[in-house]
Amino acid sequence: MTGPQEKRHVIRSVVPGSIAEELELESGDALLSINGKTVEDIFDYQFLTNDEYLLVAVQKADGEEWELEIEKEYDEDLGIAFDNGLMDDYRSCCNKCMFCFIDQMPKGMRKTLYFKDDDSRLSFLQGNYVTLTNMRDEDIERIIYYHLAPINVSVHTTNPELRCKMLHNRFAGEALKKLARLAEAGVEMNGQIVLCREVNDGKELERTISDLTRYIPAMKSVSVVPVGLTKYRDGLYPLKPFEKEDAKEVLDIIHRWQDHCMEHYGTHFIHAGDEWYLLAETEFPPEERYDGYLQLENGVGMITLLRNEFAAALAAEAGDDRRTRHVTIATGRLAGPILRELLAGIREKFPGVSVHVAEIRNDFFGENITVAGLLTGQDIVAQLSGMDLGEELLLPCSVLRMGEEVFLDDMTLDEMKTALQARIVIVKSSGQDLLDAVLGRSRDE
């Protein structure tokens, strides 16, 4: 019988042809233990199944319990997906950060958008950034024991008192000591600094970067991104948006520290989000300064990478003066000028291809929010209705929830197609994908 402390992990599906299918495991069955040990979460599961011989206890949907002996390759997967991908409850955030984007969202959106996660396990599984404030000593030891890496940490400042203020958590400064413990154990880390004007910028930013260099080489990179401010900030800390001159000052600090780190550690280490360069109206750095794009998912180097990929893809084209096509690309106001610059090069090789770039103003969150990933379906529809969109409307994949055809405001892709009476194509993030979408062809054409 299942013990009172055992956790049941219900199986959602089984991969065809997998070990689990051969053992006749099915949706609705439940995993009880592996090698006599209770599986607390996905990390336990992954660690315990990395062996050649397993004794797996399961409970069938009808209540019957099986004990299965499995012989496999060391790192061969069993082929099981669980109802709860984390195999445990998600840990919610115990902070109330002065810059939290969730606190700046309007009411009436789906409940999942208001859940604040600060779960270190999601850092490893999905790349989320965590503050370390709700991690216990045993959590740190578990990361070290399982050799988990990398962990992405929202640092913001290394000034303990200021961090307590920014995160509105009296333990936030003490949590910084966990960085040293992880670094000592050689756990690979990436850091993030959400910069707030007149709070953690200037001398405080200098201090934070200087302090974090102590953790090189365990800490591979640190990104600096500007705070996102929506129009829903009543009752919240009075943060100010960054201006052009502010952005220049931030970049001066970052570039100076990049040179220092390269000279002393062989890495640029600290990186500026793309928004800083656009706000400062200055040139982007060359590709080599991004150290292999370690912070790409955090909006660091995306424009440089896209430019280089698109230029290479276009250079490989022979051209076709018979191809005719007219399409519209909708994006945020931040990326609009960059896309126009890139797409202007198409005319020389494909004179019959016309592309209109439509910059969508973010009325939903406010005009200070300019990234494509925070556009809503309703803003896109409202601003494109009645326009001649051509043969297709192209949208960046960042406007949709990952793995779903749903926008941030719950509008579905089909609903948008109906509202605009247009064919809509979702474009992946590479330069080659952008060129192929504009030309209206598949990758194997």
C-alpha positions in Angstrom: 0.0 0.0 0.0 1.1 3.6 -0.6 2.7 5.0 2.6 1.3 8.2 4.1 4.4 10.2 3.2 4.6 8.9 -0.4 3.8 11.3 -3.2 1.8 10.1 -6.2 2.8 11.5 -9.5 0.0 11.0 -12.0 1.2 10.1 -15.6 -0.3 12.4 -18.2 1.1 10.5 -21.3 3.6 7.9 -22.4 6.0 8.4 -25.3 5.3 5.8 -28.1 8.1 3.2 -28.3 9.5 4.2 -25.0 10.4 2.0 -22.0 7.2 3.1 -20.3 5.1 1.9 -23.2 6.9 -1.5 -23.2 6.0 -1.8 -19.5 2.3 -1.1 -20.3 2.2 2.1 -18.3 -0.7 4.4 -19.3 -2.2 7.8 -18.8 -3.8 7.8 -15.3 -1.2 5.5 -13.7 0.9 7.0 -10.9 4.6 6.8 -10.0 5.1 6.0 -6.4 8.9 5.5 -5.9 12.2 4.8 -7.6 14.6 2.4 -5.9 12.6 2.6 -2.8 12.9 6.4 -2.6 10.0 8.9 -2.7 10.2 11.2 -5.7 9.8 14.8 -4.4 9.9 16.6 -7.7 11.3 16.6 -11.2 14.9 16.9 -10.1 14.6 13.8 -7.9 13.0 12.0 -10.8 15.7 13.0 -13.3 18.5 12.1 -10.8 17.1 8.8 -9.7 16.3 7.6 -13.3 19.9 8.3 -14.4 21.0 4.7 -13.7 21.2 1.4 -15.5 19.1 -0.6 -13.1 15.8 0.7 -11.6 13.1 -0.6 -9.3 10.0 1.4 -10.0 6.8 1.3 -8.0 3.6 2.4 -9.8 0.0 2.4 -9.0 -2.3 1.5 -11.9 -5.5 3.5 -12.5 -7.5 0.7 -11.0 -5.5 0.9 -7.7 -3.3 -2.2 -8.3 0.3 -1.6 -7.4 3.2 -2.9 -9.6 6.9 -3.2 -8.9 8.9 -3.0 -12.1 12.5 -4.0 -12.6 14.1 -1.9 -15.4 17.4 -2.4 -17.1 18.4 0.5 -19.5 21.2 2.7 -20.7 22.5 5.1 -18.0 20.8 8.3 -19.2 18.0 6.7 -21.2 14.7 8.3 -20.6 11.7 6.3 -19.4 9.3 8.2 -21.7 6.9 9.5 -19.1 5.2 12.9 -18.9 3.4 13.9 -15.7 0.3 15.9 -15.1 2.4 18.4 -13.1 5.6 19.0 -15.0 7.4 20.1 -11.9 6.1 17.1 -9.9 5.5 19.4 -7.0 3.7 22.6 -6.0 5.1 25.8 -7.5 6.7 28.1 -5.1 5.3 31.6 -5.2 7.3 34.8 -4.8 7.6 36.1 -1.2 8.8 39.5 -2.4 6.9 42.7 -3.4 9.4 44.2 -5.7 9.0 47.9 -6.4 9.4 47.1 -10.2 7.3 44.0 -10.3 5.5 43.8 -13.7 2.7 41.6 -12.4 1.7 44.4 -9.9 1.4 46.7 -12.9 -1.1 44.6 -14.8 -4.8 45.5 -15.2 -7.5 43.5 -13.5 -9.6 40.9 -15.5 -6.9 38.9 -17.1 -6.5 35.1 -16.7 -5.6 34.1 -13.2 -2.3 32.4 -14.2 -0.9 35.8 -15.3 -1.1 37.0 -11.7 0.9 34.2 -10.2 4.3 35.3 -9.1 6.7 32.4 -9.2 10.1 32.5 -7.6 10.9 28.8 -7.9 14.6 27.8 -8.4 13.5 24.7 -10.2 12.0 26.7 -13.0 15.3 28.5 -13.4 16.8 25.2 -14.5 13.8 23.9 -16.4 12.7 27.1 -18.2 15.4 29.7 -17.6 13.4 31.8 -15.2 15.2 34.2 -12.9 14.9 33.8 -9.2 15.8 36.0 -6.2 17.0 33.3 -3.9 14.8 34.8 -1.1 12.7 31.7 -0.6 15.5 29.1 -0.9 16.5 27.3 2.2 20.0 26.0 2.9 18.9 22.5 2.0 17.7 23.8 -1.4 21.2 25.1 -2.0 22.8 21.8 -0.9 20.4 20.0 -3.2 21.5 22.1 -6.2 25.1 21.4 -5.4 24.5 17.7 -4.8 22.6 17.2 -8.1 25.1 19.3 -10.0 22.3 21.5 -11.4 23.3 24.3 -13.7 22.9 27.0 -14.7 20.8 28.9 -12.2 19.6 32.4 -13.2 19.5 34.9 -10.4 17.7 38.2 -10.2 20.4 40.2 -8.3 19.3 43.8 -9.0 21.8 45.1 -6.4 24.5 43.7 -4.1 23.8 46.4 -1.5 22.0 44.4 1.2 19.9 47.3 2.6 19.0 48.5 -0.9 18.0 45.0 -2.0 15.7 44.7 1.0 14.1 48.0 -0.1 13.8 47.1 -3.7 12.4 43.6 -3.1 10.4 44.8 0.0 11.7 41.7 1.9 13.8 42.0 5.0 15.6 38.8 4.1 16.6 39.9 0.6 20.0 41.2 1.6 20.9 38.0 3.6 19.9 35.9 0.5 22.9 37.4 -1.4 25.2 35.1 0.7 23.8 32.2 -1.3 25.6 33.5 -4.3 29.0 32.9 -2.6 27.9 29.4 -1.6 26.9 28.5 -5.2 30.1 30.0 -6.6 32.3 28.1 -4.1 30.7 24.9 -5.3 31.3 25.8 -8.9 27.6 26.0 -9.8 27.2 27.9 -13.1 25.1 31.1 -12.7 23.8 34.0 -14.8 22.7 37.2 -13.2 20.1 39.9 -14.0 19.9 43.5 -12.9 16.5 45.3 -13.5 17.7 48.9 -13.4 15.5 51.5 -11.8 16.2 55.2 -12.3 17.7 56.9 -9.2 17.5 53.7 -7.2 20.1 51.1 -8.2 21.8 52.9 -11.1 24.9 55.1 -11.1 27.2 54.4 -8.2 25.0 51.5 -7.0 25.3 49.9 -10.4 29.1 50.3 -10.3 29.1 48.6 -6.9 26.9 45.7 -8.0 29.0 45.0 -11.1 32.2 45.2 -9.1 30.8 42.8 -6.4 29.6 40.3 -8.9 33.0 40.0 -10.6 34.1 38.1 -7.5 32.0 35.2 -8.7 33.7 34.8 -12.1 34.1 32.2 -13.5 31.1 30.5 -11.8 28.9 33.5 -12.8 29.1 33.5 -16.5 27.2 36.6 -17.4 25.1 39.5 -16.0 22.5 41.4 -17.9 21.3 44.9 -17.2 17.8 45.7 -18.4 15.6 48.8 -17.9 12.5 48.5 -15.7 9.3 48.2 -17.6 6.7 50.7 -16.5 3.0 50.3 -17.4 0.2 52.8 -16.9 -1.2 50.8 -14.0 1.1 52.0 -11.2 -1.3 53.7 -8.8 -0.2 53.2 -5.2 3.2 51.7 -6.3 6.7 53.1 -5.8 7.1 56.2 -7.9 9.6 55.0 -10.5 10.7 57.2 -13.4 11.3 56.1 -17.0 14.8 56.3 -18.3 15.6 59.1 -20.8 18.2 59.2 -23.6 21.0 60.7 -21.5 20.3 58.2 -18.7 20.7 55.4 -21.2 24.1 56.8 -22.4 25.3 56.9 -18.8 24.3 53.3 -18.2 26.1 52.2 -21.4 29.2 54.1 -20.4 29.3 52.2 -17.1 28.7 48.8 -18.8 31.2 49.3 -21.6 33.9 50.4 -19.1 33.3 47.3 -17.0 33.3 45.1 -20.1 36.7 46.3 -21.0 37.9 45.7 -17.4 36.5 42.2 -17.3 37.9 41.2 -20.6 41.3 42.4 -19.6 41.3 40.6 -16.2 39.0 37.6 -16.7 38.8 37.0 -20.5 35.1 37.7 -20.7 32.9 40.8 -21.1 30.7 39.4 -18.3 28.3 42.4 -18.0 25.9 43.1 -20.9 23.3 45.8 -21.7 19.8 44.9 -22.9 19.1 46.0 -26.5 16.7 48.7 -25.2 19.5 50.8 -23.9 21.1 51.2 -27.3 17.8 52.1 -28.9 17.0 54.6 -26.2 20.5 56.1 -26.4 20.3 56.2 -30.2 23.7 54.7 -30.4 25.3 51.9 -32.4 25.0 48.3 -31.2 28.3 46.5 -30.3 29.7 43.8 -32.6 28.8 40.2 -32.1 32.1 39.3 -30.3 31.2 41.5 -27.3 28.2 39.3 -26.5 30.3 36.3 -25.5 28.2 33.8 -27.5 24.9 35.5 -26.6 24.6 34.1 -23.1 21.7 36.5 -22.3 19.8 36.3 -25.5 16.5 35.2 -23.9 16.8 38.3 -21.7 16.8 40.7 -24.7 20.6 41.0 -24.9 22.1 40.9 -28.4 18.8 39.9 -30.1 19.1 42.8 -32.6 22.7 42.2 -33.4 22.1 38.5 -34.0 19.0 39.2 -36.1 20.9 41.7 -38.2 23.8 39.3 -38.8 21.6 36.3 -39.6 19.4 38.3 -41.9 22.4 39.8 -43.8 23.9 36.3 -44.2 20.6 34.9 -45.4 20.0 37.7 -47.9 23.6 37.6 -49.2 23.1 33.9 -50.1 20.1 34.8 -52.3 20.5 35.0 -56.1 17.5 37.3 -56.3 14.3 37.0 -58.3 12.8 40.0 -60.1 9.7 38.0 -61.0 8.6 37.2 -57.5 5.8 39.6 -56.5 4.5 39.8 -53.0 3.0 42.3 -50.5 2.9 41.6 -46.8 2.6 43.5 -43.5 4.8 42.9 -40.4 3.4 44.0 -37.1 5.8 44.5 -34.2 6.4 46.7 -31.1 7.5 50.3 -31.5 11.0 49.3 -30.2 11.8 47.0 -33.1 10.0 48.8 -35.9 12.9 51.0 -37.1 15.3 48.0 -37.0 13.0 45.9 -39.2 12.6 48.7 -41.7 16.4 49.0 -41.9 16.7 45.2 -42.5 13.9 44.8 -45.0 15.1 47.8 -47.1 17.8 45.5 -48.4 15.3 43.1 -49.9 14.3 45.6 -52.7 17.6 45.2 -54.5 17.3 41.5 -55.0 13.5 41.2 -54.9 12.1 44.4 -56.4 8.6 43.0 -56.6 8.4 42.2 -52.9 6.8 45.0 -50.8 6.9 44.9 -47.0 5.0 47.3 -44.7 6.2 47.4 -41.1 3.4 48.4 -38.7 4.5 49.6 -35.3 1.8 48.7 -32.8 1.3 51.2 -29.9 0.8 49.4 -26.6 -2.5 51.0 -25.5 -3.2 48.0 -23.2 -0.2 48.5 -20.9 0.8 52.0 -21.8 3.1 53.6 -24.4 6.2 53.1 -22.2 5.9 49.4 -23.0 7.4 49.1 -26.5 8.5 45.4 -26.9 6.7 43.0 -29.2 6.4 40.3 -26.5 4.0 42.4 -24.5 1.6 43.3 -27.3 -2.0 42.1 -26.9 -4.3 40.8 -29.6 -6.8 43.6 -29.0 -4.2 46.3 -29.7 -3.0 44.6 -32.9 -6.6 44.2 -34.2 -7.7 47.8 -33.2 -4.7 49.4 -35.0 -4.7 47.1 -38.1 -8.4 47.0 -38.8 -9.3 48.4 -42.2 -5.7 48.4 -43.4 -4.5 46.7 -46.6 -2.4 44.0 -45.0 -1.5 42.5 -48.3 -1.3 38.7 -48.8 -0.3 38.0 -45.2 0.2 39.5 -41.8 3.4 38.4 -40.2 3.7 38.4 -36.4 6.8 37.6 -34.3 6.5 34.4 -32.3 7.0 36.4 -29.0 3.4 37.7 -29.2 2.0 34.3 -28.4 2.1 32.3 -25.2 4.8 29.6 -25.5 3.5 26.5 -27.3 0.0 28.0 -27.7 -1.9 30.1 -30.2 -3.1 32.6 -27.6 -2.1 36.2 -27.0 -1.5 37.8 -23.7 -5.1 39.1 -23.4 -6.5 35.6 -24.2 -7.4 36.5 -27.8 -6.7 33.4 -29.9 -4.9 33.4 -33.2 -8.1 32.2 -34.9 -10.1 35.1 -33.4 -7.6 37.6 -34.8 -7.7 36.0 -38.2 -11.5 36.4 -38.2 -11.4 39.9 -36.9 -8.9 41.1 -39.5 -10.0 38.8 -42.3 -6.4 38.1 -43.0 -4.0 35.2 -43.3 -1.6 35.4 -40.4 1.9 33.7 -40.2 3.8 33.4 -37.0 7.5 34.1 -37.6 10.3 32.4 -35.7 13.1 34.5 -34.3 16.0 33.8 -36.7 17.1 36.0 -39.6 16.6 33.2 -42.1 13.0 32.6 -40.8 12.2 36.3 -41.2 13.5 36.3 -44.8 11.6 33.1 -45.7 8.4 34.5 -44.2 8.7 37.8 -46.1 9.3 35.9 -49.4 6.5 33.5 -48.7 8.3 30.3 -48.9 9.2 27.2 -46.8 12.7 26.6 -45.6 13.2 23.7 -48.1 12.1 25.6 -51.2 
